[in-house]
Amino acid sequence: MFGRRGSSSSGTQTIRPGGTPGAQGMPAPAEQSSPVAEPVITEQAQPETPPAPEPAETAAPRKKNNEYYETKAQIFSALVEAIDLSQLARLDAEDARDEIRDVVNDIITLKNVVMSISEQEDLLEDICNDVLGYGPLEPLLARDDIADIMVNGAATTYIETEGKVEQTGVTFRDNAQLMNICQRIVSQVGRRVDDSSPICDARLPDGSRVNVIAPPLAIDGPALTIRKFKRDKLTLDQLTKFGSITPAGSTLLQIIGRSRCNVLISGGTGSGKTTLLNCLTAYIETTERIITCEDSAELQLQQPHVVRLETRPPNLEGEGEITMRDLVKNCLRMRPERIIVGEVRGPEAFDLLQAMNTGHDGSMGTLHANSPREALSRLESMITMGGFTLPSRTLREMIVSSIDVVVQAARLRDGSRRITHITEVMGMEGDIITTQDVFLYDIIGEDPNGRIIGRHRSTGIGKPKFWERARYFGEEARLAQALDEAEMPEYVAE
């Protein structure tokens, strides 16, 4: 087995979970006098196929105590000395995991560590996760049904599944281990989290959003929040199956995406704005050049011609920061056909509106708001807070000439996510922006289990404002059919 630098041949020392080693302790492998290249493991000492744990043991994660962590630390120290990490890095994840498990099994056998098969499996899995992944978070990251992971210090971890938050049995050895995992995550994207920079936004390799806030700002230990992305990117067809939108509404959104309408996706936290933005971008032509601007790169565009830009926080001296506005201004010089801003939250709103109004049709962005009208008001507020001194009417005229459609996403009280509005921006009446709802979601009631029953419907608009744009792109017939189907009463989502 590659990478071995030898392990102790003493078979008399016994380590028990919860106990301490013998008087001499576990000797460091570097001091061994007779290294063993390949420890022999008999069938009696290490069965090839250990029996499965009892169902009662797998129903919930066991609470790990200090004794378990002491044993784990001793075996982990021996592992570090017994394996060549530079060679390990050349293997793929599965082979590296098998190699680590083999070496740990050998160490357990040679040191006579007394533990049950289930405890040994827990130990093997924990050590593999510590070396190759994110420690106790790995089982949660592997589950595709989890939307959010919320770690409130070393002893408390919550998850969200199907819109409901529940506590798990996942714990960390201490806050130091949790902090090390946080630093490992953010360092992969060139960022840092420590006492001098205790707040950090980052992402996992799959695009999942990560936020870390560390002591002294987080009083009870580091707080880690992960917004997980599904392995398989959601599509509008899947959203239709989930009841987030009807087939007619899905067709309407497809036409909006293909017709190069300027779209603003609005919604509250966790309402599915980024997911919906990903779905809409699937209908962008593959020949178009797309530039995305994000704080943490999350979008998963499938087109071949995509340039992804990401903001950068300041360094230790407070210099070198690249803001979202810097990115949006720069991408205007990169010959974009569509500009997509992951989240509009500041003065970059002004630059995005200018881009939408100067030949970059089909640009998109998301922002936090509870209704389409509130979304337009927030745009105006963000521009004003950026230091621009334009009159309110001028700002509203800019919004009207730039934004074509506002799509509202909402997370309902039962945890379900629905697209509740598809709203057009029509124009100005005096100093007021006028809008027109094309598609709405009405709540009818709830079933005995507390799940909301609702209905998507057309508002009866026969010819929306973007009709001519749809005709230009050859989507007139589909648009008419979708509007007709949306008026039918059978579209009820439970």
LINTA-V819962 format. One record per residue. N is the residue number from 1. RES is the residue in one small letter. OMEGA is omega in degrees with one decimal (NA if undefined). D_CENTER is the distance of its C-alpha to the mean C-alpha in whole Angstrom. Layout:
BEGIN
N;RES;OMEGA;D_CENTER
N;RES;OMEGA;D_CENTER
END
This chain:
BEGIN
1;m;-172.3;37
2;f;168.7;36
3;g;-178.8;35
4;r;173.1;37
5;r;178.1;39
6;g;176.3;41
7;s;-173.5;41
8;s;178.3;44
9;s;-179.3;46
10;s;179.9;47
11;g;-175.6;47
12;t;-176.2;49
13;q;-179.0;46
14;t;175.1;44
15;i;177.9;40
16;r;174.8;40
17;p;-178.2;36
18;g;177.1;37
19;g;177.2;40
20;t;177.9;41
21;p;-179.2;42
22;g;-174.4;46
23;a;-178.4;48
24;q;-175.5;47
25;g;176.7;44
26;m;-177.9;41
27;p;177.5;43
28;a;-179.0;41
29;p;-179.5;41
30;a;-177.4;42
31;e;-176.4;45
32;q;-179.9;46
33;s;-179.0;50
34;s;-177.7;49
35;p;178.5;46
36;v;-175.0;45
37;a;-176.6;43
38;e;179.6;42
39;p;179.6;43
40;v;-178.9;44
41;i;179.9;43
42;t;179.4;45
43;e;-178.9;44
44;q;-177.6;45
45;a;-174.8;43
46;q;180.0;39
47;p;-179.5;39
48;e;-179.3;38
49;t;-178.3;36
50;p;179.1;36
51;p;-178.5;36
52;a;178.4;33
53;p;176.6;32
54;e;179.5;34
55;p;-178.8;31
56;a;-177.8;32
57;e;-177.3;30
58;t;-177.3;27
59;a;-179.5;27
60;a;179.7;25
61;p;177.7;24
62;r;176.5;27
63;k;-177.5;27
64;k;-178.5;28
65;n;-178.1;31
66;n;-179.0;32
67;e;177.7;34
68;y;-177.2;31
69;y;176.5;30
70;e;177.9;33
71;t;-179.6;34
72;k;-179.3;30
73;a;180.0;31
74;q;180.0;34
75;i;179.9;33
76;f;178.5;30
77;s;177.9;33
78;a;179.4;35
79;l;-178.8;32
80;v;179.5;32
81;e;-172.4;35
82;a;-175.4;36
83;i;180.0;33
84;d;-174.7;33
85;l;179.3;29
86;s;175.3;30
87;q;-179.7;31
88;l;-177.2;28
89;a;-178.9;26
90;r;-179.1;27
91;l;172.2;26
92;d;-170.5;23
93;a;-175.7;21
94;e;178.7;23
95;d;178.6;27
96;a;179.1;26
97;r;178.1;25
98;d;180.0;28
99;e;-179.6;30
100;i;-179.8;28
101;r;178.7;29
102;d;-178.0;33
103;v;179.9;34
104;v;176.9;32
105;n;179.2;35
106;d;179.9;37
107;i;179.4;37
108;i;-179.0;37
109;t;-176.6;40
110;l;-178.0;42
111;k;178.5;41
112;n;176.0;42
113;v;-176.6;39
114;v;177.5;40
115;m;178.6;37
116;s;179.9;36
117;i;-179.5;35
118;s;176.7;32
119;e;178.9;31
120;q;177.7;32
121;e;176.8;29
122;d;-178.8;27
123;l;178.9;28
124;l;-177.9;27
125;e;179.8;24
126;d;-177.8;23
127;i;176.7;25
128;c;179.3;23
129;n;179.2;20
130;d;-176.1;21
131;v;-170.3;22
132;l;-174.0;20
133;g;-174.5;16
134;y;173.0;15
135;g;-176.6;18
136;p;179.8;17
137;l;-172.5;14
138;e;179.1;14
139;p;179.5;16
140;l;179.2;13
141;l;-179.3;10
142;a;-178.9;13
143;r;-177.2;13
144;d;-179.3;11
145;d;-178.4;13
146;i;178.6;10
147;a;-178.0;8
148;d;171.5;8
149;i;-177.0;9
150;m;-178.6;12
151;v;-179.4;14
152;n;-175.2;18
153;g;-171.5;20
154;a;-170.3;21
155;a;-172.0;22
156;t;177.5;20
157;t;177.0;17
158;y;173.5;15
159;i;172.4;13
160;e;174.9;13
161;t;179.8;14
162;e;176.3;15
163;g;-178.3;15
164;k;-179.7;17
165;v;178.6;16
166;e;179.1;18
167;q;177.9;19
168;t;175.7;19
169;g;-177.5;21
170;v;177.4;19
171;t;176.5;21
172;f;-179.8;21
173;r;178.3;25
174;d;-179.3;25
175;n;178.6;23
176;a;177.6;24
177;q;178.1;22
178;l;-179.6;19
179;m;178.0;19
180;n;178.6;20
181;i;176.8;16
182;c;179.9;15
183;q;178.1;17
184;r;-179.5;16
185;i;-173.3;13
186;v;-179.6;14
187;s;-179.9;17
188;q;178.3;15
189;v;174.1;14
190;g;179.4;18
191;r;-176.3;17
192;r;172.8;19
193;v;-179.2;19
194;d;-178.2;22
195;d;-177.8;25
196;s;178.5;25
197;s;-169.5;22
198;p;178.5;20
199;i;-177.5;17
200;c;169.1;15
201;d;-179.1;11
202;a;179.2;10
203;r;172.3;7
204;l;-179.1;7
205;p;179.8;10
206;d;179.3;8
207;g;179.8;6
208;s;-175.2;2
209;r;-177.4;4
210;v;171.6;7
211;n;178.7;10
212;v;169.4;13
213;i;-169.0;17
214;a;172.4;19
215;p;8.5;23
216;p;-179.3;25
217;l;176.9;23
218;a;-168.6;22
219;i;-173.7;25
220;d;-179.4;24
221;g;-177.5;22
222;p;176.2;19
223;a;-177.0;16
224;l;179.0;12
225;t;-179.5;9
226;i;171.1;6
227;r;-172.2;4
228;k;171.5;3
229;f;175.9;4
230;k;179.0;8
231;r;178.4;10
232;d;-177.4;13
233;k;-179.5;12
234;l;176.7;13
235;t;177.4;16
236;l;177.9;19
237;d;178.3;21
238;q;176.0;18
239;l;177.0;18
240;t;178.8;22
241;k;179.8;22
242;f;-179.4;20
243;g;179.2;22
244;s;-179.2;20
245;i;177.6;22
246;t;176.7;26
247;p;178.9;27
248;a;177.2;29
249;g;176.4;26
250;s;177.5;24
251;t;178.9;27
252;l;178.9;27
253;l;176.7;24
254;q;-180.0;24
255;i;177.9;28
256;i;178.9;26
257;g;-177.7;24
258;r;-174.7;27
259;s;176.7;29
260;r;171.0;27
261;c;172.8;27
262;n;-168.7;25
263;v;171.7;22
264;l;178.7;21
265;i;-174.4;18
266;s;178.0;18
267;g;177.8;17
268;g;178.8;16
269;t;178.1;13
270;g;-178.2;11
271;s;177.5;13
272;g;-177.7;11
273;k;-178.3;12
274;t;176.0;10
275;t;-180.0;10
276;l;177.4;14
277;l;176.0;14
278;n;179.9;13
279;c;-178.7;16
280;l;-178.0;18
281;t;178.7;18
282;a;-177.0;19
283;y;172.2;22
284;i;-179.2;23
285;e;-178.5;26
286;t;-179.2;25
287;t;-175.5;28
288;e;176.4;26
289;r;-175.7;25
290;i;175.3;22
291;i;179.5;20
292;t;177.9;17
293;c;-176.3;17
294;e;171.8;13
295;d;171.4;13
296;s;-172.1;10
297;a;-178.0;10
298;e;-174.7;7
299;l;-176.3;10
300;q;-178.0;11
301;l;-176.2;15
302;q;-179.1;17
303;q;-177.5;20
304;p;-173.6;22
305;h;-177.4;23
306;v;173.5;20
307;v;-176.6;20
308;r;178.5;17
309;l;-176.4;17
310;e;179.4;16
311;t;178.9;17
312;r;178.4;19
313;p;178.2;20
314;p;177.6;23
315;n;-177.0;25
316;l;179.9;27
317;e;-179.4;30
318;g;-177.7;28
319;e;174.7;28
320;g;-179.2;26
321;e;173.4;24
322;i;-175.6;22
323;t;177.0;21
324;m;179.2;20
325;r;176.5;23
326;d;-179.2;24
327;l;-177.7;22
328;v;179.1;23
329;k;-178.3;27
330;n;-175.7;26
331;c;174.9;25
332;l;179.2;28
333;r;-174.3;30
334;m;179.9;28
335;r;177.7;29
336;p;167.6;26
337;e;172.4;27
338;r;175.8;24
339;i;-179.6;22
340;i;179.1;18
341;v;-175.8;17
342;g;176.3;13
343;e;177.6;14
344;v;-177.2;18
345;r;-177.4;19
346;g;-175.4;22
347;p;175.4;25
348;e;176.2;23
349;a;-179.8;24
350;f;-178.8;27
351;d;177.9;27
352;l;178.5;24
353;l;177.4;27
354;q;179.3;30
355;a;179.8;28
356;m;-174.2;28
357;n;-176.2;31
358;t;171.4;33
359;g;178.7;32
360;h;180.0;28
361;d;179.3;28
362;g;177.6;25
363;s;-174.8;23
364;m;175.1;20
365;g;176.9;18
366;t;171.7;16
367;l;179.9;17
368;h;174.6;17
369;a;-174.8;20
370;n;178.2;22
371;s;178.5;24
372;p;-179.6;25
373;r;177.3;28
374;e;178.2;26
375;a;178.8;24
376;l;177.2;27
377;s;179.1;28
378;r;175.6;25
379;l;179.8;25
380;e;-179.1;29
381;s;-178.0;28
382;m;177.6;25
383;i;179.9;28
384;t;180.0;31
385;m;177.9;29
386;g;177.1;29
387;g;178.5;32
388;f;-175.3;33
389;t;179.0;37
390;l;175.9;37
391;p;-177.9;39
392;s;-178.7;37
393;r;179.2;38
394;t;178.0;37
395;l;-178.7;34
396;r;176.0;34
397;e;177.0;36
398;m;178.5;33
399;i;-178.6;30
400;v;-177.6;33
401;s;-175.9;33
402;s;-174.7;30
403;i;176.5;28
404;d;-172.7;29
405;v;170.4;26
406;v;177.0;24
407;v;-176.8;21
408;q;174.7;21
409;a;-177.8;18
410;a;171.9;18
411;r;-174.7;17
412;l;-172.3;20
413;r;177.1;22
414;d;178.4;22
415;g;179.6;18
416;s;-179.6;18
417;r;-177.5;17
418;r;168.4;19
419;i;-168.9;20
420;t;-179.4;23
421;h;159.7;25
422;i;-167.8;25
423;t;176.4;28
424;e;170.9;30
425;v;-168.8;31
426;m;-176.1;35
427;g;-178.0;37
428;m;167.7;38
429;e;-171.3;41
430;g;177.4;43
431;d;-174.4;40
432;i;174.3;37
433;i;178.7;35
434;t;179.4;35
435;t;-178.3;33
436;q;178.1;33
437;d;177.3;31
438;v;-173.6;31
439;f;-175.9;29
440;l;173.7;28
441;y;179.6;27
442;d;174.9;29
443;i;-178.0;29
444;i;-178.7;32
445;g;177.0;32
446;e;-178.5;30
447;d;-177.9;31
448;p;180.0;32
449;n;179.2;29
450;g;178.3;28
451;r;-176.1;26
452;i;174.3;26
453;i;-178.1;28
454;g;-175.6;28
455;r;170.6;29
456;h;-178.6;28
457;r;170.6;31
458;s;177.4;33
459;t;178.9;34
460;g;176.9;37
461;i;-176.5;37
462;g;-176.2;39
463;k;-178.7;38
464;p;-176.3;35
465;k;-177.7;35
466;f;179.1;33
467;w;-178.0;36
468;e;177.1;37
469;r;177.5;34
470;a;178.2;33
471;r;-179.4;37
472;y;-178.7;37
473;f;175.8;34
474;g;-177.3;36
475;e;-174.3;34
476;e;-177.3;37
477;a;178.6;37
478;r;-179.7;34
479;l;179.7;33
480;a;-179.7;37
481;q;-180.0;36
482;a;179.6;32
483;l;178.0;34
484;d;-178.7;37
485;e;-177.5;35
486;a;179.5;33
487;e;-179.4;36
488;m;-172.4;37
489;p;-173.6;36
490;e;-178.0;35
491;y;178.9;31
492;v;-178.8;30
493;a;177.7;27
494;e;NA;27
END
